[in-house]
Amino acid sequence: MIDTCPIHYWAKETPEKIAIEAGSVKLSYRTLNRRVACLAQQLARKGFVPGDRLVVPAKGSLESLLLAWACLRVGVIFCPLNPAFPVTQQLGLAKRLQAGRVCQTESDNDYASQLTPVTLDFLAEADAGETPSFNGSQLCNTIFTSGSSGTPKAVLHRLANHLASARGSAGFIPVDQNSGWLLSLPLFHIGGYAIPFRVFKAGGRIILDDEPQTLPARLEHQSITHLSLVPTQLWRLLQAGFAPQRTQLRELLLGGAAIPAPLVAKMTSLGLTPKVSYGLSEMASQVCTGIPTAPGVVGRPLPGREVRVVEGEIQVRGETLFCGYLDNGRMDPALNDEGWFATRDKGHLTSKGALVVEGRLDNGFISGGENIQPEAIEQRLVDHPSVAQALVVPVPHPEWGERPVAFIDWHANSVSSKTLAAWVRDVLPGFMVPDAWLAWPPRVGFKPSRKQFAELARTHVNFVV
């Protein structure tokens, strides 16, 4: 499958249309196309050929985004890493990718000659020459999984995965030339890497998340029409006086945690019903998207995706399915004989074909012979009108084996642990009521690590019989 680079296409069709806003910098599609073309030429002059891997510690700067799309034109595999990772961890991940060069668009680390630095001129422009074409079969990028349940894995994609992902997403979350999508997720996360494909395909505008203004002010003063948030971010917005009618926002996508029913009800009453999504790195972001009608419901599969549930485990396949896990030159397709990827997520399908996600199979534990799925407790907790987010982990218990302990982040006045326990017991069995309640720790990223929370819980809770 051969496609024209969408940036080049819109540079011909609407050359003066703004493609990227980065603070005071605004790039038209013509300028963006010329900068990407020049970067691609620089990479070629430095000896890069299709299939080469370039490590880029990248969160979401203008330079990182330009480089990601220049790599597409040359066939270089863009390998973004979290710039906050320690240098030793970044070097370890680069070694697993068998990548020898790094471009530091958002860091100034010393890699002690283990990675050869690549210096590029990000302001230079050049004529794109012949129409740049995209071959869907070309290897495109890697994304490291979060590693919340083990060692991070390098997910390798083809370009066709992302093009299919953008096509399917547009069927439920429309994007057009008047759309402005805030790049609120990092490029080293599949959700962030996927956004530019959706936007550039439609000739819309990417708005980079590097403004000093607070998000409520940006929403009121900038043309942000599409926004992806985790629930606690939305609670904070509402506390700051967020009113959708004072913004141009028309699509709000929630994910990354249990979706609180009070939050959905509040947003719906304000005239903007959020959408929820189920996705994973291995499927190039979104798999299902829908309106949150009940706990765990994430909608039906988008076009180009298939979903089934086998013995309680969600399995997926389709046009967006990754090539496999890359590790030290070896490729693990990680599929069964029928080409399905087993996600290790627990769920079921409704009679209308909507997917209900119940949590990670790896997160479940046994307490006194009873199976406990932490996400079920978390969903009940965030449905309390005072709770912004909750996370439940097991802590060893001398009598019951393990017992649930809950971390609570409040968005309103806190209530007593007795009140929360009663709230859980009203819906769930008594053995699922947490035995201890802890405050949400400071400086937690947008995707909390269950492993780190469990370690923290064990330092604060010691059950004695």
C-alpha positions as CSV (number, residue, x, y, z in Angstrom):
1,M,0.0,0.0,0.0
2,I,1.5,3.3,-1.1
3,D,0.2,6.6,0.4
4,T,1.3,10.2,-0.1
5,C,2.7,11.9,3.0
6,P,-0.3,13.8,4.3
7,I,1.9,16.8,5.2
8,H,3.1,17.1,1.6
9,Y,-0.5,16.6,0.4
10,W,-1.9,19.5,2.5
11,A,1.2,21.6,1.6
12,K,-0.1,21.5,-2.0
13,E,-3.8,21.8,-1.2
14,T,-3.8,24.4,1.7
15,P,-0.2,25.7,1.9
16,E,-1.0,28.6,4.3
17,K,-3.1,26.5,6.7
18,I,-1.5,26.3,10.2
19,A,-0.3,22.7,10.9
20,I,1.5,23.2,14.2
21,E,1.2,25.7,17.0
22,A,4.1,25.7,19.4
23,G,3.7,28.7,21.7
24,S,4.4,31.8,19.6
25,V,5.7,29.6,16.7
26,K,3.1,28.7,14.1
27,L,4.1,26.5,11.1
28,S,2.0,26.4,8.0
29,Y,1.7,23.1,6.1
30,R,4.1,24.6,3.4
31,T,6.7,25.5,6.0
32,L,6.2,22.2,7.9
33,N,6.7,20.3,4.6
34,R,9.9,22.1,3.8
35,R,11.3,21.6,7.3
36,V,10.5,17.9,7.3
37,A,12.0,17.6,3.8
38,C,15.2,19.2,4.9
39,L,15.5,17.0,8.0
40,A,15.0,14.0,5.8
41,Q,17.7,15.1,3.5
42,Q,20.1,15.7,6.4
43,L,19.4,12.2,7.8
44,A,20.2,10.7,4.4
45,R,23.4,12.7,4.1
46,K,24.5,11.4,7.5
47,G,24.2,7.9,6.1
48,F,20.8,6.8,7.5
49,V,19.1,4.2,5.3
50,P,15.7,2.5,5.6
51,G,15.6,0.2,8.7
52,D,18.2,2.1,10.7
53,R,17.2,3.0,14.3
54,L,17.5,6.4,15.8
55,V,17.1,6.9,19.6
56,V,15.3,10.1,20.5
57,P,14.7,11.0,24.1
58,A,11.4,12.8,23.3
59,K,8.3,14.0,25.1
60,G,6.6,16.4,22.7
61,S,8.7,19.3,21.5
62,L,8.5,20.8,18.1
63,E,11.9,19.4,17.2
64,S,10.9,15.9,18.3
65,L,7.7,16.0,16.2
66,L,9.5,17.3,13.1
67,L,12.1,14.5,13.5
68,A,9.5,11.8,13.9
69,W,8.0,12.7,10.5
70,A,11.4,13.2,8.8
71,C,12.2,9.6,9.9
72,L,9.0,8.4,8.1
73,R,10.2,9.9,4.8
74,V,13.7,8.2,5.0
75,G,12.4,4.9,6.4
76,V,14.4,5.4,9.7
77,I,12.8,3.7,12.7
78,F,12.0,6.4,15.2
79,C,12.7,5.1,18.7
80,P,11.5,7.6,21.4
81,L,12.5,7.2,25.0
82,N,11.2,9.0,28.1
83,P,13.8,11.8,28.6
84,A,13.2,11.5,32.4
85,F,14.7,8.0,32.4
86,P,18.2,7.7,34.0
87,V,21.0,7.6,31.4
88,T,21.8,4.0,32.3
89,Q,18.2,2.9,31.6
90,Q,18.1,4.7,28.3
91,L,21.4,3.1,27.3
92,G,20.0,-0.3,28.2
93,L,16.9,0.2,26.1
94,A,19.0,1.5,23.2
95,K,21.2,-1.7,23.4
96,R,18.1,-3.9,23.2
97,L,17.0,-2.0,20.1
98,Q,20.6,-2.4,18.7
99,A,20.5,1.4,18.0
100,G,23.8,3.2,17.9
101,R,22.9,6.8,17.3
102,V,20.9,9.4,19.3
103,C,19.4,12.8,18.5
104,Q,18.8,14.8,21.7
105,T,15.9,17.0,20.9
106,E,14.8,17.3,24.5
107,S,17.9,16.3,26.6
108,D,21.6,17.0,27.0
109,N,22.7,13.8,28.5
110,D,26.2,12.4,28.3
111,Y,26.0,8.9,26.8
112,A,29.7,8.3,27.3
113,S,30.3,7.5,23.6
114,Q,28.0,4.5,23.8
115,L,25.6,6.3,21.5
116,T,26.8,8.5,18.6
117,P,25.2,12.0,18.7
118,V,23.4,13.2,15.6
119,T,23.2,17.0,15.2
120,L,20.5,18.4,12.9
121,D,19.4,21.9,11.8
122,F,15.7,22.1,12.7
123,L,15.1,25.6,11.2
124,A,16.5,24.8,7.8
125,E,14.1,24.3,4.9
126,A,14.3,22.5,1.5
127,D,12.2,21.7,-1.4
128,A,10.6,18.3,-1.0
129,G,11.3,17.4,-4.6
130,E,9.3,14.5,-5.9
131,T,6.1,13.7,-4.0
132,P,7.2,11.8,-1.0
133,S,5.4,8.5,-0.7
134,F,4.7,6.3,2.3
135,N,5.0,2.5,1.9
136,G,2.7,1.0,4.5
137,S,5.0,-2.0,4.9
138,Q,8.0,0.0,6.0
139,L,9.1,-0.3,9.6
140,C,8.2,2.9,11.4
141,N,8.8,3.2,15.1
142,T,9.2,1.5,18.4
143,I,7.2,2.2,21.6
144,F,8.3,0.8,24.9
145,T,5.4,-0.6,27.0
146,S,5.1,0.8,30.5
147,G,6.6,-2.2,32.2
148,S,4.0,-2.0,35.0
149,S,3.8,-5.8,35.1
150,G,7.4,-6.6,34.1
151,T,10.3,-5.5,31.9
152,P,9.3,-2.9,29.3
153,K,8.9,-4.4,25.8
154,A,9.8,-2.7,22.5
155,V,6.7,-2.7,20.4
156,L,7.7,-2.4,16.7
157,H,5.1,-1.0,14.2
158,R,4.8,-0.7,10.5
159,L,3.6,2.6,9.0
160,A,0.4,0.9,7.9
161,N,-0.5,0.2,11.5
162,H,-0.7,4.0,12.3
163,L,-2.5,4.9,9.0
164,A,-5.2,2.2,9.7
165,S,-5.4,3.4,13.3
166,A,-6.1,7.0,12.2
167,R,-8.7,5.9,9.7
168,G,-10.6,3.8,12.2
169,S,-10.4,6.5,14.9
170,A,-11.9,9.2,12.6
171,G,-15.1,7.1,12.3
172,F,-16.0,7.9,15.9
173,I,-13.9,11.0,16.7
174,P,-14.1,13.1,13.6
175,V,-11.2,15.4,12.7
176,D,-11.2,18.0,10.0
177,Q,-9.3,21.0,8.8
178,N,-10.7,23.2,11.6
179,S,-9.6,20.8,14.3
180,G,-6.9,21.6,16.8
181,W,-5.7,18.6,18.9
182,L,-3.6,19.3,22.0
183,L,-0.6,17.0,22.1
184,S,-1.1,16.3,25.8
185,L,0.4,12.8,25.7
186,P,4.1,12.2,25.1
187,L,5.5,10.9,21.9
188,F,7.1,8.0,23.8
189,H,3.6,6.8,24.6
190,I,1.4,5.3,21.9
191,G,-1.4,7.7,22.6
192,G,0.8,10.7,21.9
193,Y,2.5,9.2,18.8
194,A,-0.9,8.4,17.3
195,I,-2.3,11.9,17.5
196,P,-0.3,13.6,14.7
197,F,-1.4,10.8,12.3
198,R,-5.1,11.6,13.0
199,V,-4.6,15.3,12.7
200,F,-2.3,15.5,9.6
201,K,-4.4,13.0,7.7
202,A,-7.3,15.4,8.1
203,G,-5.3,18.6,7.4
204,G,-5.9,19.8,11.0
205,R,-3.6,21.4,13.5
206,I,-1.4,20.0,16.3
207,I,-1.1,22.2,19.3
208,L,2.0,21.4,21.4
209,D,1.7,21.2,25.2
210,D,4.5,23.6,26.0
211,E,2.6,26.8,26.8
212,P,3.3,28.4,30.2
213,Q,-0.5,29.1,30.6
214,T,-2.6,26.8,32.6
215,L,-4.8,24.4,30.7
216,P,-8.1,26.2,31.7
217,A,-6.7,29.4,30.2
218,R,-5.4,27.7,27.1
219,L,-8.8,26.1,26.5
220,E,-10.5,29.5,26.6
221,H,-7.9,31.4,24.5
222,Q,-6.7,28.8,22.0
223,S,-8.5,26.9,19.2
224,I,-8.3,23.5,21.0
225,T,-11.1,21.3,19.7
226,H,-9.8,17.9,20.7
227,L,-8.4,16.9,24.1
228,S,-7.2,13.6,25.6
229,L,-7.1,13.5,29.4
230,V,-7.1,11.1,32.4
231,P,-10.0,11.6,34.8
232,T,-8.1,13.4,37.5
233,Q,-7.0,16.0,35.0
234,L,-10.6,16.6,34.2
235,W,-11.6,16.9,37.8
236,R,-8.8,19.6,38.3
237,L,-10.2,21.4,35.2
238,L,-13.7,21.5,36.7
239,Q,-12.3,22.7,40.0
240,A,-10.6,25.6,38.2
241,G,-14.0,26.7,36.7
242,F,-13.8,24.9,33.4
243,A,-16.9,25.6,31.3
244,P,-17.0,23.9,27.8
245,Q,-19.2,26.7,26.4
246,R,-16.4,29.1,26.8
247,T,-14.1,27.0,24.7
248,Q,-14.0,25.5,21.2
249,L,-13.7,22.0,22.6
250,R,-15.9,19.4,20.8
251,E,-14.2,16.1,21.5
252,L,-13.0,14.9,24.9
253,L,-11.4,11.5,25.2
254,L,-10.9,10.0,28.7
255,G,-8.7,7.0,29.5
256,G,-5.8,5.7,31.5
257,A,-7.9,4.9,34.7
258,A,-11.3,4.0,35.9
259,I,-13.9,6.5,34.6
260,P,-15.9,8.0,37.5
261,A,-19.7,8.1,36.9
262,P,-20.1,11.5,38.6
263,L,-17.5,13.0,36.3
264,V,-19.3,11.7,33.2
265,A,-22.6,13.0,34.6
266,K,-21.1,16.4,35.4
267,M,-19.6,16.8,31.9
268,T,-22.8,15.7,30.2
269,S,-24.8,18.2,32.2
270,L,-22.3,20.9,30.9
271,G,-23.1,19.8,27.3
272,L,-20.0,17.9,26.5
273,T,-20.2,14.1,26.9
274,P,-16.8,12.5,27.1
275,K,-15.8,9.4,25.2
276,V,-13.8,6.5,26.5
277,S,-11.4,4.3,24.8
278,Y,-9.6,0.9,25.1
279,G,-6.3,0.7,23.4
280,L,-2.8,-0.7,23.7
281,S,0.6,-0.1,22.2
282,E,0.5,-3.4,20.4
283,M,-2.6,-2.2,18.4
284,A,-1.2,1.3,17.6
285,S,-3.5,3.0,20.1
286,Q,-7.3,2.8,20.0
287,V,-9.1,-0.5,19.6
288,C,-12.6,0.3,21.0
289,T,-14.1,3.7,21.6
290,G,-17.6,4.6,22.9
291,I,-19.8,6.6,25.3
292,P,-19.3,5.6,28.9
293,T,-22.7,4.1,29.7
294,A,-21.7,1.7,32.5
295,P,-18.5,0.8,34.5
296,G,-15.9,-0.6,32.2
297,V,-17.8,-0.2,29.0
298,V,-15.5,1.1,26.3
299,G,-17.6,0.7,23.2
300,R,-17.4,-1.5,20.1
301,P,-14.3,-2.2,18.0
302,L,-13.4,0.5,15.6
303,P,-13.0,-0.3,11.8
304,G,-10.0,-2.5,11.1
305,R,-9.9,-4.1,14.5
306,E,-11.3,-7.4,15.8
307,V,-11.9,-8.3,19.4
308,R,-12.8,-11.6,21.1
309,V,-12.8,-12.9,24.7
310,V,-11.4,-16.3,25.4
311,E,-11.8,-17.7,28.9
312,G,-12.1,-14.2,30.3
313,E,-9.1,-12.8,28.4
314,I,-9.4,-10.1,25.7
315,Q,-7.7,-11.0,22.4
316,V,-7.2,-8.6,19.5
317,R,-6.1,-8.5,15.9
318,G,-6.5,-6.4,12.7
319,E,-4.9,-3.9,10.5
320,T,-3.3,-2.0,13.4
321,L,-1.6,-5.1,15.0
322,F,2.1,-4.6,15.6
323,C,5.0,-6.5,14.0
324,G,6.1,-8.0,17.3
325,Y,8.4,-7.3,20.2
326,L,12.0,-6.3,19.2
327,D,14.7,-7.5,21.6
328,N,18.4,-7.7,20.7
329,G,17.8,-8.3,17.1
330,R,15.2,-11.0,17.7
331,M,11.5,-10.5,16.8
332,D,8.8,-12.1,18.8
333,P,5.4,-11.9,17.0
334,A,3.7,-12.8,20.3
335,L,0.6,-14.2,18.5
336,N,-1.2,-17.5,18.6
337,D,-1.7,-19.8,15.7
338,E,-4.8,-17.8,14.5
339,G,-3.0,-14.5,14.6
340,W,-4.6,-13.2,17.8
341,F,-2.7,-11.2,20.4
342,A,-3.6,-12.1,24.0
343,T,-3.7,-8.9,25.9
344,R,-3.7,-10.2,29.5
345,D,-6.7,-7.9,30.0
346,K,-9.8,-9.3,31.6
347,G,-13.2,-8.5,30.1
348,H,-16.4,-9.6,28.3
349,L,-18.6,-8.6,25.5
350,T,-22.1,-7.3,25.9
351,S,-25.1,-8.7,23.9
352,K,-24.7,-5.6,21.7
353,G,-21.0,-6.3,21.0
354,A,-19.5,-3.6,23.3
355,L,-16.4,-4.5,25.2
356,V,-16.3,-4.3,29.0
357,V,-12.8,-4.1,30.4
358,E,-12.6,-5.5,34.0
359,G,-8.9,-5.1,34.6
360,R,-5.5,-6.8,34.1
361,L,-5.4,-10.5,34.7
362,D,-1.9,-10.0,36.1
363,N,-3.3,-7.6,38.8
364,G,-5.7,-10.1,40.3
365,F,-4.8,-11.8,43.6
366,I,-6.3,-14.2,46.1
367,S,-7.3,-13.3,49.6
368,G,-8.5,-16.1,51.9
369,G,-9.5,-18.2,48.9
370,E,-11.4,-15.4,47.2
371,N,-10.4,-13.8,43.9
372,I,-10.0,-10.0,44.0
373,Q,-9.7,-7.8,40.9
374,P,-8.3,-4.5,42.1
375,E,-9.9,-2.5,39.2
376,A,-13.4,-3.5,40.4
377,I,-12.7,-1.8,43.7
378,E,-11.1,1.2,42.0
379,Q,-14.2,1.7,39.8
380,R,-16.5,1.7,42.8
381,L,-14.2,4.1,44.7
382,V,-14.0,6.7,41.9
383,D,-17.8,6.6,41.6
384,H,-17.8,8.3,45.1
385,P,-18.4,12.0,44.5
386,S,-15.3,13.0,46.5
387,V,-12.7,10.7,44.9
388,A,-10.7,11.8,41.9
389,Q,-8.7,8.6,41.5
390,A,-8.0,5.4,43.3
391,L,-5.5,2.6,43.1
392,V,-5.7,-0.7,45.0
393,V,-2.8,-3.0,45.6
394,P,-2.3,-6.3,47.5
395,V,-0.3,-6.3,50.7
396,P,0.9,-9.6,52.4
397,H,-1.3,-10.7,55.3
398,P,-0.3,-13.5,57.7
399,E,-3.9,-15.0,57.8
400,W,-5.5,-14.2,54.5
401,G,-2.4,-14.3,52.2
402,E,-3.0,-10.8,50.8
403,R,-5.4,-8.0,51.5
404,P,-6.3,-4.9,49.4
405,V,-4.9,-1.5,50.4
406,A,-6.3,1.6,48.7
407,F,-4.6,4.9,47.7
408,I,-7.0,7.7,47.4
409,D,-6.7,11.1,45.6
410,W,-9.4,13.5,46.6
411,H,-10.9,16.1,44.3
412,A,-13.3,17.4,46.9
413,N,-13.5,17.3,50.7
414,S,-12.2,14.0,52.0
415,V,-14.5,11.6,53.9
416,S,-13.6,9.0,56.6
417,S,-12.3,5.6,55.9
418,K,-15.4,4.2,57.5
419,T,-17.6,6.0,55.0
420,L,-15.5,4.8,52.1
421,A,-15.6,1.2,53.4
422,A,-19.4,1.4,53.6
423,W,-19.5,2.8,50.1
424,V,-17.6,-0.2,48.7
425,R,-19.6,-2.7,50.8
426,D,-22.9,-1.4,49.4
427,V,-21.9,-2.8,46.0
428,L,-19.1,-5.3,46.4
429,P,-18.6,-8.3,48.7
430,G,-17.1,-7.6,52.2
431,F,-13.8,-9.3,51.4
432,M,-13.2,-6.6,48.7
433,V,-13.3,-3.8,51.2
434,P,-9.7,-2.4,51.6
435,D,-8.2,-3.0,55.0
436,A,-6.1,0.2,54.9
437,W,-6.4,3.6,53.3
438,L,-3.4,5.7,52.2
439,A,-3.0,9.2,50.7
440,W,-2.1,9.5,47.1
441,P,1.6,10.1,46.8
442,P,3.0,13.3,45.2
443,R,4.5,13.6,41.8
444,V,2.8,10.7,40.2
445,G,2.8,10.5,36.4
446,F,-0.2,10.1,34.1
447,K,0.1,6.3,34.3
448,P,0.8,5.2,37.9
449,S,3.0,2.2,38.4
450,R,1.2,-0.6,40.4
451,K,4.6,-2.1,41.3
452,Q,5.8,1.2,42.9
453,F,2.5,1.7,44.7
454,A,2.6,-1.9,46.1
455,E,6.1,-1.3,47.3
456,L,5.0,2.0,49.0
457,A,2.0,0.3,50.6
458,R,4.2,-2.4,52.1
459,T,6.3,0.3,53.8
460,H,3.3,1.9,55.4
461,V,1.1,-1.2,56.2
462,N,2.1,-4.2,58.2
463,F,-0.7,-6.5,59.1
464,V,-0.3,-8.4,62.4
465,V,-2.6,-11.1,63.6
